[in-house]
Amino acid sequence: MEIYSEKAYNDKLEAIFTRFPSVQKVPFGDAYKPGLDHMRRFAAFLGDPQGKYRTIHIAGTNGKGSVANMLASALSSAGLKVGLYTSPHIIDFRERARILLPSAADPSGSLRFAPYPSYCELVPKEYVYDFLCRYEEEMDELDLSFFEITTGLAFKWFADQGVDVAVIETGLGGRLDSTNIITPDLSIVTSIALDHCALLGNTLGEIASEKAGIIKPGVPALVGEYLPETRPVFEAKAWETGSSLYFAQDMDLSMASLVPSIMRDMDLRGDYQSKNLRTVLAAVDILKENPFYSGLSDSRTVVDALIHTASRAGFHGRWEMVRKDPLILADLGHNPAALKENYAQLERMMASGDFSSLIIIYAVMADKDLDGIMPLMPRDAVYVLPELKSSRALPASDAALRLEAFFKESGNPSRVVPTVSVDEAISVALSLDEKRNPLIFIGGSTYLLSEALPLSGLRGF
């Protein structure tokens, strides 16, 4: 095996993106390999690391990343060493596997924001490199997907580091997701909306059935939000597995009175986080009945951990303020259900009179429901459309034609500006209303944020 170097690490990482396609590089249909047989065989070869610590499993269309990070922050405040597996990454591949140390382990006692704070460990580059070299033959033999490889990597690192519990987010769906080889202490489904329909189903009930596939025999299950079409699906699955079933929106939460103050102070600023917060508080109430999670009974430390979720966990891309003057916000919501929430909050901010104009840097994947998204878009905004590097992205020129035609037909045309890159899009956005006080929003695609957030031109603090 070649000795580790930064170049060797980057080359090895690029190789798994290329040889074992990731949905961050190619269409979902080319990268998604449903089924658990290969994942189980790979995990067995690794020594079944996922059985060496407790787990909490989270699925859902929207909100699962926020719920996973909030819950991991709360668990670490309860004195636990917490593994956190999420996807996709935004800035650094190693964001996918993080460990949050117990709060007492923070030597500074500071909760000020840092990209990756001292008490949030990312899987080391050396560990990633060694893993990819050591198990290359098995990855080839099993013809693993990119996500199966990263799941095995995270599971083994958590075991090697002796975590007490790991919060595991599904990648896509649930029933056939690579992470679904675990038997957790709690299964959580955050929400159901139409997304990835070609792979998961064309109705809310069909998608709910796929997500409910993470519910295991005898394991309690929590549903964050239900709809008339989805509640019967979860009830049927819970009956089949003999699982206690909870619906967060119906629960009498022990910390319900604290929700307004948490929302006011929380560093996850999106209004939509109120739903995710309720799901997390419901999970805390369920878990703290188990003596292993008794530390969650200290509401003061739990509340503090939830308020500082982004800063404690190095969590990016959820209504993230990346610049103060002018105000630039970024959010990775990309399907109609998520964007409806984002655009509504932007319109409320504009209605306050605090901003002179709304400028939206927008990009969309070619397989997304742009026809369903366009009616949700604020009418008086300027849309700056960058060309993304991802082959999955809808070309900026095509997006511009569709947006221009839609706005013209709706009788309230917005200005649409196609650009050749994310860097140029940001420069254009900053120049459009530089003498006044614009509100600039970056969103529509995870891939857009992946290119935008590392750019130093955004950082105006």
N, C-alpha and C positions, 0 to 999 in steps of 0.2 A: 504493500500500500504506500502510495506517495505520501511524503511528509506533509503535514498540514501547512498551508499558507493561505493568505487571503485570496489569491488567484485560484488555488486548487479548490477552495471552498466554493467560490463563485462559479467555477466551471462545473463542479459536481452538482450544484443546485440548478444551474441552467440545463444540465443534462436530464435531470428528472422532469423538469418542465417540458422538455422536448421529447424524451423517450416515453414518458408516462404522462400523457396529456392531462393538463389541469384545465378546469373550466375558466381560469383566468387567462388562458391562452387560446383555447379552441371552443367551439360550440358545445353546449351541455351534452348533446347527444353523442358527441365523439369522445367525451371524457368520462361520462357517467356510466359506471358498470354496476348495475343493481345486483344484489345477491350477496350472501354472507360467507359462502364456502371458502373462497380464497382468503378473505379476511380472517376467518377462524384458523385456517391452516397457517397463515403468517403469524398470527398471535401465538399459536402453539409452538411454532419454531422459536419465537422470542421468549418462551417460558410463561405464556399467558399472564403478562404483567398486569392486565386490567383487573385481575382477581386479587391483587395484593393490597388494595386500598378501597375504601368506600367510594361510591360515585353517585352523582345526581345527573340525570339525563334530561336534556331540553331540546324540544322540537318546536316547530311553528313557522308560519309564513313570515310574519314580521314580529320583531321584538325579542327574538331568542338571544341575540347577542347582548342586548342591554340587560335582559334578565340574568343571563349567565354572569356578566361582569358584576352586576349589583349583588347577586347572591354570593359570588366568590368573595367580594369585599366584605360582606356581612359575616361570612364564615371565618375569614381570617381575623376579624375583630373578636370572634369567639375563642381565639387562642389556637386555631387550627392552621396547619400548613396545607395550603389549598392549591391543587393543580387546576389549570383552566385551559381548556382546549376549545378554540373557536376558529371560524373561518368566514370569509377569506381574510388574508392579511391586507393591510393598507399600505404601510410604509416598509415594513421589514418582514420577511418570511417567518422569522422566529416569533412574531406576535401570536402565531397559531398555538404555541405551547408556552404557557407562562406559569410561574408559581408565585402565589402571594404568601409571603411569610406572615406569621402572627404579628399583630400590631406592635407588640412589645419588642419585636426584633428590629424595628426601625431605630437606628442609632440617633437620628437627628430629632425625632419627634415631630418633624415638619410634615404638613400635608399640602404644601404648595405644589403646584403643578410642575411636573417634569415629564418629558416624553416617556421615560421608563424609570420610575422612581427606584430608590435603593432597595425597597422591600418588595418590588415586583421583578422577579428574575425571568428573563427570556432564555429559552433553551440555548446553550452556548453554541457558537459556530463550530467549535472543535467537536462537540458531541454530535452535531448534525453531520459533519463531514465523516467522522468515524462510523456512524450508523450507516450512512449511504454506501461507504466503501465495504464495510463488514458484511452487509446483507445484500449486496448487489446481485449475487448469483440467485438467491431466493426470490428477489423481486423480479428478475428475468424469468425464472422458471414458472412462477405463479402468474406472470403477466399482470402484475398489480396495476391498479390505477394510481394516479398521483395522490388522491385522497386516501386510499388504503395505505400507502407508504407513510404519509404524514400522520395518519391515525396510529399506526404501529409505533412510529417514532415517539409521539407524545405519550402513549400508554407506557412504553418502556422507560422513558425519561422520568415520568412521574414515579414509577416503581423504584428506579435507581436512586431517586432523591428522597424516597421515603415520605411521600405526601400522606396526610391523614385522609383526605377526601379530594376527589377531582370532580369539577363541574364540566360536563361534556356536552357540547353543542353538536347537534347533527349537522351534516353538510347539506343534504337535500332529502326531503321526505322524512322517513323514519323507519318504516318497516324493513326496507332493504338497504338502509344506510349503513355504511361501514362501521359506524360507532355502535350499532345495535347488537353487539356481542356482549355487552355489559349487563349485569343485573344490579340496578341502582337501588338506593334507599328511597328515592322519589323520582317519578317520571312527571315532567312538566310539558304541556303543550300550550304555547303562548296565545296564538291566534291562527285563524284560517282565512285565507283569501286566495283568489285565483292568481296563480303564478306557476311557471314551469308546467303548464297544463299538458304539454305533449308527453311529459314523463310521469306526472302524478295523477292526472285525471282532469276531466273538463267540467266537473261540478264541485261545489263546496263539499258535498258529502263524500265524493271520491277522494278528494285531497285530505279531508279529515280522517278517512280510513287509513291512508298511508301514514299520516302523522301519529295516529293512535297506535300504530304498530310498535311504538316503543314501550307501551304499557305491558308490564310483565306480570306473571302469576303472583298474586299476593302482595305486590308492591303498590303502595298508595300512588294515586295519580291526581294531578292538579291541572285543571284547564283554566287558562287566564281569561279568555273571552269565548263565549259560545254564541251561535246563531241558531235560529229554528232548524236550519238544515243540518247543523253539525252536532247539536247536543245529543240526539238519539244515537249517533254513531259512537260517541264516547261512552254513553251509558251501556250500549250493547257490548262494547269491548271490555269495559270494567266488569260487567256481569260474567262474560266469558272467562276472564282471568281471575275472578274472585278478588278484585282490587277495590279498596276504598276509593271513592271518586269524590273530588272536591271541585267546585266551581268558584274561582276567586271572586267573581262579581256578585256572588250570592252570600259570601262568608261574612260573619261578624268579626272583623279583624281586631286583634288586641291593641294594635297601634293605629287604628283608623283615625283617631283624633289628631295624630301627628302628621298626616299626609300633607295638609296645606303648608306647614312649616318646612317639611322636607323638600317639597316641590319648590318652595321659594328660595331655598338655600342650595339646592343640589347643583353640582357642576355638570350634570347632564341636563341641558337647558330646554330641550324640546318639550312643548306642551304634551306631546303624545306619551311622554314618559310616565304620566300619571297612571295609565293602564298597566305599564310594566311594573311600576312601583307597587301597585296593588297585588299583582301576581307574586312579587318577591315577598311582600309582607305576609301573604297567605302561605307561601312556602316556609317562611320562618316559623309561623304558628304551627304548622304540621311537623316540621323537623324537631322543634324544641321539646316535643313530647317524648322524643327518643333521648335517653340519658347521654348518648354520645354527643349530641348537639346541645347540651344543657347551657353552654355559654351563650346561646342565642337568646336566653331569657333576660339578659342585661340589655334593656331597650336603649339605654343611653349610648352604649358603644355601637350597637347595631345602627342606630340613627346616624351617628357620626360617620360610620363606614359608608352608609348609603349616600349621604350628602357628598362625600368625597370619592365616589366611585371612579370617576375618570382619572383623578390625580393618583389614586392608590393603585389602580390597575393598568395605567398607561393605555387607556381606552380612547380610541380616536374615531372621528367620523360621525358622531351623533350630535347634531346641532352644535358642532364644535366652533367656537370663536377662534379664528385663526389670525384675525387682525382687528384692532380697535378703531383705527382712524385711517380710512373709513372702515365701518364695521363690515367684516366679511365673515359669513357663516358657511359651514360646510356640513352636509348630511348625505349619507349614502342610501337613503330611501329611494327605491327605484321602481316599485310596482304601483299601480293606481291607488291601492289602499294606503300605502305609506306616503305617496306624494300628495294625496288629498289632504292629509294632516299637515304636511310641510307647507304647502301653498296657502292653506287657510291661516296658518300662523304668520306667514309673511304678509298676508293681506291685513291681518289685525295689527301688525307692527306698522304698516304703512298708514292705516287709518288713525294711528295715534298722532300723526302730524310731525313726528320726530325726524323724518327722512325726506329728502328732496326727490328721490327717484329710486326705483327698484331695478336692479340689473341682475339677471340670472345667467350664470354660466352653466350651460346645460348640454348633456350628451346622453345618448340612449343606445342600448344594445339593439341590434337589428331584429332580435327575436322578441323584443318587448312590445307590449300593447300600446303603441304610440297613439292609436286612434282613441283608446280609452283614457289616455293621459292628457291629451291636448285640451279637452273641455275643462279640465281642472286648473289649467295654467292661468295665472293672473294676467288680465288683459292689458294693463297699462305698463307692463315691464318691457325692458329691452332684453332680448335673448342673444347672448354671445355663444356661438356654437363652435367648439374646438374639434379638430380632427384628432381622434385618439389613436394610440399605437395598437390597440387590440384589434385583431381581425374580426372579432365578434361585433364591433361597434358599427352602428349605422353611420355612413359617411356624412360629414358635416354638410356638404352640399345637398345631399338627399334630405337630411333633416330640415334644412333651411327651406327647401321647396315645399315640403309638407306643412311646416309651421306657417309659412307665408300664405299658402292657399287656405289653410284653416282659418287664420285670423282675418283674412280678407272676406271670406264667406260669412264669418260670424258678424261682420259689420263693425268690428272694432280692431283694426289692424295694429299689431305691435311691431316694433322694429326688430328685425332679425339680422344678425351679423355673423356670417360664417368666417372661421379663421383656420389657419393651417396647423395649429398646435395648441396645447393647453397653456404653454408659456405666453404665446401671443394673445390668447383669449384673456388671460389675466391682465396683461398690459392694456389691451383694448378696454376692458371693463374699468380699470382704474383711470383711464383717460376720458371716459364718457361724461363724467359729471364731477370733475376734480375740484371745481371751485365751490361746490356746495357740499351736501351731506348725504351721499347715496348709501343705500343698503345693498350690499352685494351678496348673492347667494350662489354657492357652488353645489350642484347636486344633479341627480338623475341616474347616476351609475357609480358603483364601487370603483370601477376602473378609472373614472374621471378623478375621484379623490386620490387614488393610488398615484396618479401622475401629478396632481396639484399640490397635495399637502407637503411633499418634500421640497417644493420650490422655495428658495430663500426670499423671493420677491413677495411672498405672502406675509412674511413675518414682520409686522410693523409695530410691535409692542415697544 
